[in-house]
Amino acid sequence: MPSVVPLDRNHTVPHGTGVTKFTNCLLVKGDDLLKEDLWISSMSGKILNGQEILYGERVAPDKIIDLGGRILSPGLMDVQLNGAYGFDFSVIPEDGTVGYGKGVQRVNKNLINTGITSYVPTITSQRPEVYQKALPFLGPSGTQRNPSAGSESLGAHCEGPFINPLKNGIHKTSVLQTPTNGLASLTTCYGASNLQSPSPIKLVTIAPELPGALSCIPPLTALGITVSIGHSTASYEQAKSAIQAGATNITHLFNAMEPLHHRNPGIFGLLGTTSSSLRSKPFFGLIADGIHLHRTTIKIAWNAHPDGLILITDAMRLAGMPDGTYDWTNGSRIIKKGALLTLEENGKIAGSSIQLIECVNNFLNWTGASVPQALKAVTETPARMLGIEDVKGSLKEGADADLVVLDLKEGGVGEDKKLFVDQVWKFGVKVHDREG
């Protein structure tokens, strides 16, 4: 049996099993941090049953890594990412699909270093030809299982164009559509090949009050596509009808929708509805960047339905770029100041450029949530929303060995707690180390 080695050294024995054992670490499991070992395989890319491997198969690990009391979490998941590192998923570059494919690869290779091991690339409301050219590049990439490729797409999010023009946000109203003919309208827009199983689309945001919208929901869910309510003026009753039809998520809760009213709670009212009157309470995304929402608003939503909260960045292509003024899609321009992005012509919030781990840290300090509860909002909960909880977002046996090693700085009196991404592992292979 090999001896324990510190975090920055690897000790290899001649078995060549591809098995790594993490020890002296705190595992994120549910709402708890448990002091347990974790075994993974770089060959299968999966989390293993350490007891069975050691005592049943009598296989010793190639490496034993002492994490020095650090936190070992499932890899982070961002289910609403519009772009990053200068690339926008909603724009076909001048060199066409060749350049688009290269842009996606650039995002993947950079994004992994922030702790995001899988994500949902988001296309905002665009003309049909943009969806039809872009979607084939954004389908689930898990079958490739290549750690060196970086972060992994879980399938595309089509955020529009079937949204309400009264709640368009920064979506250009000239490209918005009404799904009058139900699924046929979506097929014409996204392309017939993209609405066949298996589909490159994993998530669709739609305004349920639009004519024909409710009839789209059952056939989309039958294709394995998650339907989300968003950019909507829906009343509570209209939103409830969408959930009963099969929608299971709310896109960036509070933003681009009617506010809570004491006689009409609107979409937010779904969080206060008993599950018995719905199929289930919906999941909901929140942007915890300190710009889109007040910290108390975030705390209220979490207390209303903690098991449904998902932290998202809603980050634009300017994430990871220096401050300045940049061209955006459809002829607009965006001003970047730190995490704040605004439209030059009217000052509207234009998404975010925050990193997901920063959203976790904000949520941790604003709500009083525990570390595992905060991490749950970017691991287990988004995985359940997408229906992939058996392979992503957990440390259970058989799940993908997508991991982040986190260092928690507690801070002094009056100072915030802060999690730092020390290491990232993809399919059982270390792909990022903050210490080099």
C-alpha positions in Angstrom: 0.0 0.0 0.0 1.5 3.4 -1.0 2.1 6.0 1.7 0.1 9.2 2.1 1.6 12.1 0.2 0.8 15.9 0.4 -1.4 17.8 -2.0 1.3 19.0 -4.3 3.0 15.7 -4.8 1.9 12.5 -6.6 3.1 9.1 -5.5 2.7 6.3 -8.1 3.0 2.6 -7.6 3.4 0.1 -10.5 -0.1 -1.3 -10.6 -1.3 1.2 -13.3 -5.0 0.9 -12.2 -5.8 4.6 -12.7 -7.3 4.7 -9.2 -6.8 7.7 -7.0 -7.8 8.0 -3.3 -8.4 11.3 -1.6 -7.9 11.3 2.1 -8.0 13.8 5.0 -10.8 15.8 3.3 -14.3 17.0 3.9 -16.8 15.6 1.3 -19.9 17.5 0.3 -22.8 15.2 0.7 -26.3 16.7 0.8 -26.3 19.4 3.6 -23.3 17.9 5.3 -19.5 18.0 5.2 -18.3 14.5 6.1 -14.7 13.5 6.9 -14.4 10.5 4.5 -12.1 9.2 1.8 -13.1 9.3 -1.9 -11.9 6.9 -4.6 -12.0 7.7 -8.3 -10.8 6.2 -11.6 -9.1 8.1 -14.4 -9.9 5.1 -16.7 -13.7 5.1 -16.3 -13.9 8.7 -15.2 -16.2 7.6 -12.4 -16.4 7.7 -8.6 -15.7 4.3 -7.1 -16.7 2.3 -4.0 -13.4 2.3 -2.1 -14.3 -0.5 0.2 -15.2 -2.8 -2.7 -12.0 -1.9 -4.6 -9.7 -2.4 -1.7 -11.2 -5.4 0.0 -13.2 -7.0 -2.7 -11.0 -6.6 -5.7 -7.8 -6.1 -3.6 -6.7 -3.2 -5.8 -4.5 -0.5 -4.3 -4.7 3.1 -5.5 -2.0 4.5 -7.8 -2.2 7.7 -5.9 -3.2 8.7 -2.4 -3.7 12.5 -2.1 -3.8 14.1 1.3 -6.0 17.2 0.9 -5.0 18.6 4.3 -8.6 19.1 5.5 -9.8 20.9 2.4 -13.3 20.5 1.0 -13.9 18.0 -1.9 -17.1 18.9 -3.8 -18.7 17.8 -7.0 -17.7 20.0 -9.9 -19.7 23.2 -10.2 -22.5 23.5 -12.7 -23.7 26.8 -14.4 -27.0 26.3 -16.2 -27.2 29.8 -17.7 -24.0 30.9 -19.4 -24.4 33.2 -22.4 -20.7 33.3 -23.2 -17.2 34.1 -21.7 -13.6 35.0 -22.6 -14.7 37.1 -25.6 -17.1 34.5 -27.2 -20.9 34.7 -27.4 -22.9 31.6 -27.9 -25.5 33.8 -29.7 -23.2 35.1 -32.4 -22.0 33.3 -35.5 -18.5 34.8 -36.2 -17.3 36.1 -39.5 -15.5 32.8 -40.3 -18.8 30.9 -39.7 -19.2 27.6 -38.0 -15.5 27.0 -38.0 -14.9 30.0 -35.9 -17.9 29.1 -33.8 -16.5 25.7 -33.0 -13.2 27.2 -32.0 -15.0 29.7 -29.8 -16.8 27.0 -27.9 -13.5 25.1 -27.4 -11.9 28.3 -26.0 -14.7 28.7 -23.5 -14.5 25.1 -22.4 -10.7 25.3 -21.8 -10.9 28.5 -19.8 -14.1 27.8 -17.9 -12.8 24.6 -16.2 -10.2 26.7 -14.3 -13.0 28.5 -12.4 -14.3 25.2 -11.0 -17.2 24.8 -13.5 -16.9 21.2 -14.9 -20.1 21.3 -16.8 -22.5 24.0 -18.0 -25.5 24.8 -20.2 -24.5 27.2 -23.0 -27.3 29.7 -23.5 -28.5 31.3 -26.8 -30.6 34.4 -26.3 -33.4 35.4 -28.6 -32.1 35.4 -32.2 -33.1 34.8 -35.8 -33.8 31.2 -36.7 -30.6 30.8 -38.8 -28.5 31.5 -35.7 -30.1 28.7 -33.7 -29.8 26.3 -36.6 -26.1 27.0 -37.2 -25.1 27.1 -33.5 -27.1 24.3 -31.8 -25.2 21.4 -33.4 -22.1 22.7 -31.6 -23.7 23.0 -28.2 -25.2 19.5 -27.6 -24.1 17.3 -24.7 -20.4 16.6 -25.0 -20.2 13.9 -22.3 -19.8 11.0 -24.7 -16.4 12.4 -25.7 -15.2 12.1 -22.0 -12.0 14.0 -22.8 -10.6 15.7 -19.6 -8.2 17.9 -21.7 -11.2 19.5 -23.5 -12.1 21.3 -20.4 -15.6 22.1 -19.2 -18.4 20.0 -20.6 -21.6 21.1 -22.3 -24.8 19.5 -20.9 -26.8 20.7 -23.9 -28.0 24.1 -25.0 -30.4 26.6 -23.4 -32.7 28.4 -25.9 -33.7 31.5 -23.9 -36.3 32.7 -26.4 -37.3 33.9 -28.9 -40.7 32.8 -27.6 -40.8 35.4 -24.8 -43.0 38.3 -23.9 -41.8 41.6 -25.6 -43.0 43.5 -22.5 -40.3 41.6 -20.5 -37.6 41.3 -23.1 -34.8 42.5 -20.9 -31.9 43.0 -23.4 -33.4 40.6 -25.9 -34.1 42.5 -29.2 -37.9 42.7 -29.7 -37.6 42.5 -33.5 -36.6 38.8 -33.3 -39.2 37.7 -30.8 -41.8 35.3 -31.8 -45.2 33.9 -30.7 -45.6 30.1 -30.7 -49.0 30.3 -32.3 -48.7 26.9 -34.0 -47.3 25.2 -30.9 -44.3 22.9 -31.3 -44.4 23.6 -35.1 -43.4 27.2 -34.4 -40.4 26.0 -32.3 -39.5 23.5 -35.0 -39.4 26.2 -37.7 -37.2 28.4 -35.5 -34.8 25.9 -34.0 -34.7 23.5 -36.9 -36.4 20.1 -37.2 -33.1 18.2 -36.7 -32.6 20.0 -33.4 -36.0 18.9 -32.0 -35.4 15.2 -32.5 -34.1 12.8 -29.9 -31.3 13.0 -29.0 -31.6 16.8 -29.1 -28.7 19.2 -28.6 -31.2 21.4 -26.6 -31.5 20.7 -22.9 -33.5 23.7 -21.7 -36.0 26.1 -23.3 -37.3 29.3 -21.7 -40.8 30.3 -22.8 -43.4 32.8 -21.7 -46.4 30.6 -20.8 -49.0 33.4 -21.4 -48.2 33.6 -25.2 -50.7 32.0 -27.5 -49.7 28.4 -28.2 -47.0 28.3 -25.4 -48.7 25.8 -23.1 -49.2 23.3 -25.9 -45.4 23.3 -26.5 -44.5 22.0 -23.1 -45.6 18.3 -23.1 -43.8 17.5 -26.5 -40.7 19.3 -25.4 -40.5 17.3 -22.1 -41.2 14.1 -24.0 -37.9 14.9 -25.9 -36.1 15.2 -22.6 -36.0 19.0 -22.8 -36.5 20.9 -19.6 -39.0 23.7 -19.9 -38.5 26.9 -17.9 -40.8 29.9 -17.4 -39.2 33.3 -18.0 -39.2 36.7 -19.6 -42.9 36.7 -18.8 -45.9 38.7 -17.6 -47.6 35.5 -16.5 -50.0 35.7 -13.6 -49.8 33.2 -10.8 -52.6 31.2 -12.5 -50.9 31.2 -15.9 -47.6 30.2 -14.3 -49.3 27.4 -12.4 -50.8 26.1 -15.6 -47.3 25.9 -17.1 -46.1 23.8 -14.2 -49.1 21.5 -14.5 -48.3 21.1 -18.2 -44.8 20.0 -17.3 -42.5 23.0 -16.9 -40.2 22.5 -14.0 -38.0 25.6 -13.8 -38.1 29.4 -13.5 -35.4 31.4 -15.5 -33.6 34.0 -13.3 -36.4 34.5 -10.7 -37.5 38.1 -10.2 -35.7 39.4 -13.3 -37.7 40.0 -16.5 -41.1 39.1 -14.9 -43.9 40.8 -13.0 -43.0 41.6 -9.3 -44.8 40.0 -6.4 -48.1 41.8 -5.7 -50.2 41.1 -2.6 -53.2 40.2 -4.7 -51.3 38.5 -7.5 -48.1 36.8 -6.4 -47.2 36.1 -10.1 -44.5 33.6 -10.9 -42.8 34.0 -7.5 -46.1 32.7 -6.0 -45.2 29.2 -7.2 -42.6 29.0 -4.5 -45.3 29.3 -1.9 -47.7 26.8 -3.4 -48.0 23.3 -1.8 -46.6 20.5 -3.9 -50.0 18.7 -3.8 -51.6 21.4 -6.0 -48.7 21.2 -8.6 -46.8 18.4 -10.1 -44.0 19.7 -7.9 -42.6 23.0 -6.8 -40.4 24.4 -9.6 -36.6 24.9 -9.5 -35.5 28.5 -10.0 -32.3 30.3 -10.9 -30.9 33.3 -9.0 -28.1 35.7 -10.0 -26.3 36.4 -6.8 -24.0 39.1 -8.1 -25.3 41.9 -5.9 -26.6 43.7 -9.0 -29.6 41.8 -10.3 -31.1 41.2 -6.9 -30.9 42.6 -3.4 -29.3 40.1 -0.9 -32.5 40.1 1.2 -34.6 39.1 -1.9 -32.2 36.1 -2.4 -32.7 35.1 1.3 -36.5 35.3 1.0 -36.5 33.1 -2.1 -34.1 30.5 -0.5 -36.3 30.4 2.7 -39.4 29.9 0.5 -38.0 26.9 -1.4 -34.4 25.9 -0.4 -34.5 22.6 -2.4 -35.2 24.5 -5.6 -32.6 27.2 -5.6 -30.0 27.2 -8.3 -27.2 29.8 -8.5 -26.4 31.0 -12.0 -24.1 33.6 -13.4 -26.1 34.6 -16.5 -22.6 35.7 -17.6 -22.0 37.3 -21.0 -19.0 36.9 -23.3 -17.3 39.8 -21.4 -16.7 37.5 -18.4 -13.0 37.3 -18.0 -12.4 40.4 -20.1 -11.1 43.9 -19.0 -13.6 46.7 -18.3 -14.7 48.8 -21.2 -17.4 49.3 -23.9 -18.0 46.4 -26.2 -20.3 45.6 -29.2 -23.1 43.2 -28.5 -25.5 41.2 -30.7 -28.1 43.0 -32.8 -26.1 46.3 -32.9 -26.2 47.2 -29.2 -23.2 48.1 -27.1 -22.5 47.0 -23.5 -20.5 48.8 -20.8 -18.6 46.6 -18.5 -17.6 47.8 -15.0 -16.5 44.9 -12.9 -19.3 42.4 -12.7 -21.9 45.0 -13.9 -22.9 45.0 -17.5 -25.4 47.6 -18.9 -26.7 48.5 -22.3 -25.1 51.8 -23.5 -28.4 53.2 -24.9 -30.6 52.8 -21.9 -28.6 51.6 -18.9 -30.6 48.3 -18.6 -28.8 45.5 -16.9 -27.3 43.3 -19.6 -26.4 40.1 -17.9 -23.4 39.6 -15.7 -19.6 38.9 -15.8 -19.3 37.3 -12.4 -17.8 33.9 -11.7 -19.9 31.1 -10.3 -17.7 30.6 -7.2 -18.2 34.3 -6.4 -22.0 33.8 -6.5 -21.6 30.9 -4.1 -19.5 33.1 -1.8 -22.1 35.9 -1.9 -25.0 33.4 -1.2 -23.0 31.9 1.6 -22.6 35.2 3.4 -25.9 36.9 2.5 -28.2 34.1 3.6 -26.5 32.4 6.5 -26.5 29.1 4.5 -23.9 26.5 5.4 -21.1 25.7 3.0 -22.7 22.4 1.8 -26.0 24.2 1.4 -24.4 26.9 -0.8 -22.5 24.3 -2.8 -25.7 22.3 -3.3 -27.1 25.2 -5.3 -24.4 24.7 -7.9 -24.1 20.9 -7.9 -26.9 18.6 -6.7 -29.9 21.0 -7.3 -29.0 21.9 -11.0 -28.3 18.3 -11.7 -31.8 17.3 -10.4 -33.4 20.1 -12.4 -31.8 18.7 -15.6 -32.6 15.1 -14.6 -28.9 14.0 -14.6 -28.5 13.6 -10.8 -27.2 10.0 -11.3 -24.1 11.2 -13.2 -23.5 14.8 -12.2 -23.6 16.9 -9.0 -22.9 14.3 -6.4 -20.1 12.2 -4.9 -22.0 8.9 -5.0 -20.6 5.7 -6.5 -21.0 5.7 -10.3 -21.2 9.4 -10.8 -18.7 11.2 -13.0 -15.5 12.0 -11.2 -15.9 15.8 -11.8 -14.5 17.4 -8.7 -13.3 20.6 -7.2 -11.0 21.0 -4.2 -12.0 24.1 -2.2 -10.1 26.0 0.4 -12.4 27.8 2.9 -11.2 31.1 4.5 -13.4 31.8 7.5 -12.3 35.5 7.9 -12.1 37.5 11.0 -14.8 39.3 12.9 -17.0 41.2 10.5 -15.3 39.6 7.5 -16.9 37.3 4.9 -16.3 33.6 4.5 -14.7 32.8 1.1 -14.2 29.6 -0.9 -11.2 29.4 -3.3 -10.9 26.8 -6.1 -7.6 25.0 -5.5 -7.9 22.1 -7.9 -10.3 20.9 -10.6 -10.6 17.2 -11.7 -12.5 16.2 -14.8 -13.4 12.5 -15.4 -10.9 11.5 -12.7 -8.0 13.6 -14.1 -6.5 16.7 -12.5 -6.9 19.5 -15.0 -6.3 22.6 -12.9 -4.1 23.4 -9.8 -4.1 26.9 -8.4 -0.7 26.3 -6.9 0.7 25.2 -10.3 
